[in-house]
Amino acid sequence: MSDRKRSTALALASALAGSAVLLAAPAAHADVVDVQYDCQTPIGDKSAVSPIDIKAVKEGDGYKLTMSFQKGVSSSPIELGKGAMNPSAVIMADGAEKASVPVSGPPNPEAAPANTPIKITDLSGTYTPKKSGKVTFTAGVLTIKAMGTTTTCTPGNSPRPSLELDVTAAGGGAPQTGGPGGEPTLPQTGPADSALALGTLGATVLLSGAAGVLWLTRRGRQPQRTGS
């Protein structure tokens, strides 16, 4: 093989290998999404918008989700001391399967001044898919507990997903082949399969009819017996 042909073959092999790596890598798409939180607080209803970022890292059979708030969405009429606030939230999964993923984070690392948007720490939780496929993740309800009070903040602007991810369930997430109680089920058939089944049935009836006619014809040709 000439040097030129060898170089061309190596380049082609490298390109194919690169394509294989790209195909094997999980596809993900993330956006920072503005979420308008409508909060029910001990001192009345409040509303604020915060950009939300959701990231995923593969861990074992699941994915570690991290939800980040770039702005505070609630405030307190009095100063909150260090560690006085405990945040948690729910991330809504949709697509290949629907699920609610609880996430939580550490208390506020610094004191929060009165009447100032409270900085929410990153919230994390684990999502373990039961089905393989494309799944989207959207910010859900946020809960803030501080000094014996609870503030509930609900997304009021129907935010779009912050993350879209191709997930793989343990074992591949293959569909079940049995019915309730493990009983085997018949495969579902479409119009083409139904037509094929009807055609087969028709052919069977036709063959049976032909055999019957043939049997009657042969019987009709048998000589009649005469009595002794």
C-alpha positions in Angstrom: 0.0 0.0 0.0 1.4 3.4 -0.9 1.9 6.1 1.7 -0.9 8.2 0.2 -3.4 5.3 0.4 -2.2 4.4 4.0 -2.7 8.1 5.1 -6.2 8.1 3.6 -7.1 4.8 5.3 -5.9 6.2 8.7 -7.8 9.4 8.3 -11.0 7.5 7.4 -10.5 5.2 10.4 -10.0 8.2 12.7 -13.1 9.9 11.4 -15.2 6.7 11.9 -13.8 6.3 15.4 -14.7 9.9 16.2 -18.2 9.4 14.9 -18.6 6.3 17.1 -17.5 8.3 20.2 -20.0 11.1 19.4 -22.8 8.5 18.9 -21.9 6.8 22.2 -21.8 10.0 24.2 -25.1 10.9 25.9 -27.0 13.8 24.3 -27.8 16.7 26.6 -29.1 20.2 26.1 -29.3 22.7 28.9 -30.7 26.3 29.2 -30.9 28.8 31.9 -34.6 29.5 32.3 -36.3 32.4 34.0 -38.8 31.0 36.5 -41.4 33.3 38.1 -42.0 32.1 41.6 -45.3 33.0 43.3 -44.6 32.6 47.0 -47.0 32.2 49.9 -45.1 33.7 52.8 -46.0 34.3 56.5 -46.3 38.0 55.7 -48.3 37.7 52.5 -48.0 36.7 48.9 -44.9 37.7 47.0 -43.5 37.1 43.5 -40.0 37.1 42.0 -38.2 35.8 39.0 -35.0 33.8 39.2 -33.0 32.3 36.4 -32.8 28.5 37.0 -30.0 26.2 35.9 -30.3 22.4 36.1 -27.3 20.1 35.5 -26.9 16.3 35.5 -24.0 14.1 36.3 -24.1 10.3 35.8 -23.6 8.4 39.0 -24.0 4.6 39.0 -27.5 3.7 37.7 -28.8 7.2 38.2 -28.0 10.9 37.6 -27.2 13.5 40.2 -29.3 16.6 39.4 -28.2 20.1 40.7 -30.6 23.0 40.6 -29.0 26.5 40.8 -30.8 29.8 41.6 -29.1 32.9 40.2 -31.4 35.2 42.2 -33.2 35.1 45.5 -37.0 34.7 45.2 -38.1 35.5 48.8 -37.1 37.8 51.7 -37.6 38.0 55.4 -38.9 41.0 57.4 -36.2 40.3 60.0 -32.6 39.2 59.6 -32.0 35.4 59.2 -29.0 34.2 61.0 -26.4 31.8 59.5 -28.0 28.4 59.0 -31.5 29.6 59.8 -33.0 28.8 56.4 -33.4 25.3 54.9 -34.4 25.1 51.2 -35.8 22.2 49.2 -37.6 21.8 45.8 -38.9 19.4 43.3 -37.7 18.9 39.7 -40.3 17.6 37.3 -39.1 15.0 34.8 -41.1 14.4 31.6 -40.7 12.6 28.4 -39.7 8.9 28.4 -41.3 8.8 31.9 -42.9 11.2 34.3 -41.4 11.6 37.8 -40.9 14.1 40.6 -37.3 14.4 41.8 -36.9 15.9 45.3 -33.8 18.1 45.7 -32.4 19.8 48.8 -29.4 21.8 49.9 -27.5 23.1 52.9 -28.8 26.0 55.0 -27.8 29.6 54.2 -24.0 29.8 54.8 -24.2 33.5 55.8 -26.7 35.7 57.6 -29.5 37.1 55.3 -30.3 40.8 55.9 -33.9 41.8 56.5 -36.0 42.7 53.4 -33.3 41.4 51.1 -33.8 38.6 48.5 -32.4 35.4 50.2 -29.7 33.6 48.3 -30.7 30.0 47.9 -27.9 27.4 47.9 -27.6 24.8 45.2 -30.2 22.0 45.6 -29.2 18.4 44.6 -30.9 15.0 44.4 -30.7 11.7 42.5 -32.8 10.7 39.6 -32.8 7.0 38.7 -34.6 6.4 35.4 -36.9 3.3 35.0 -37.2 3.8 31.3 -34.6 4.7 28.7 -35.1 7.7 26.3 -35.2 11.4 26.2 -36.2 13.1 29.5 -36.7 16.8 30.2 -36.3 18.4 33.6 -38.2 21.5 34.7 -38.1 23.6 37.9 -41.0 22.7 40.3 -42.2 23.9 43.7 -39.7 25.5 46.0 -40.0 25.3 49.8 -38.2 27.5 52.2 -38.3 26.7 55.9 -36.9 29.3 58.4 -37.4 30.1 62.0 -40.5 27.8 62.3 -42.2 29.2 59.2 -42.7 27.7 55.8 -42.7 29.6 52.5 -44.0 27.8 49.4 -43.1 29.1 46.0 -44.8 27.8 42.8 -43.7 28.5 39.3 -46.4 30.7 37.8 -45.2 31.2 34.2 -45.2 27.5 33.0 -41.4 27.6 32.5 -39.9 25.5 29.8 -37.4 22.7 30.7 -34.0 23.7 31.9 -32.4 20.4 30.8 -33.0 17.8 28.2 -31.1 14.5 28.6 -31.0 11.1 26.9 -31.1 8.7 29.9 -30.4 4.9 30.1 -32.2 2.8 32.7 -30.5 0.0 34.5 -30.9 -3.1 32.3 -31.8 -0.9 29.3 -35.4 -0.3 30.4 -36.8 -2.9 28.0 -40.6 -3.1 28.0 -42.2 -6.0 29.9 -43.2 -9.0 27.9 -45.7 -10.4 30.4 -49.1 -9.2 31.6 -50.3 -8.7 35.1 -49.0 -11.4 37.4 -46.4 -12.5 34.9 -48.9 -14.0 32.5 -47.6 -14.0 28.9 -49.3 -11.6 26.6 -49.9 -11.9 22.8 -48.1 -9.4 20.6 -50.0 -6.4 19.5 -50.8 -6.5 15.8 -51.4 -3.6 13.4 -53.6 -3.4 10.3 -51.0 -5.3 8.1 -50.7 -8.1 10.6 -54.5 -8.3 10.9 -54.8 -8.5 7.1 -52.2 -11.2 7.0 -54.0 -13.2 9.7 -57.3 -12.9 7.9 -55.7 -13.9 4.6 -54.2 -17.0 6.3 -57.6 -17.9 7.8 -59.2 -17.4 4.4 -56.7 -19.7 2.8 -57.3 -22.3 5.4 -61.0 -22.2 4.8 -60.5 -22.4 1.1 -58.2 -25.4 1.4 -60.7 -27.1 3.7 -63.4 -26.4 1.2 -61.4 -27.8 -1.7 -60.6 -30.9 0.3 -64.2 -31.4 1.0 -65.2 -31.1 -2.6 -62.4 -33.5 -3.6 -63.6 -36.0 -1.0 -67.2 -35.8 -2.2 -66.1 -36.2 -5.8 -64.1 -39.3 -5.0 -67.0 -40.7 -3.0 -69.4 -40.0 -5.8 -67.1 -42.0 -8.2 -67.1 -45.1 -6.0 -69.3 -47.9 -7.5 -72.4 -48.5 -5.7 -72.6 -51.9 -3.9 -75.4 -54.2 -4.9 -77.1 -56.5 -2.5 -76.5 -60.2 -2.6 
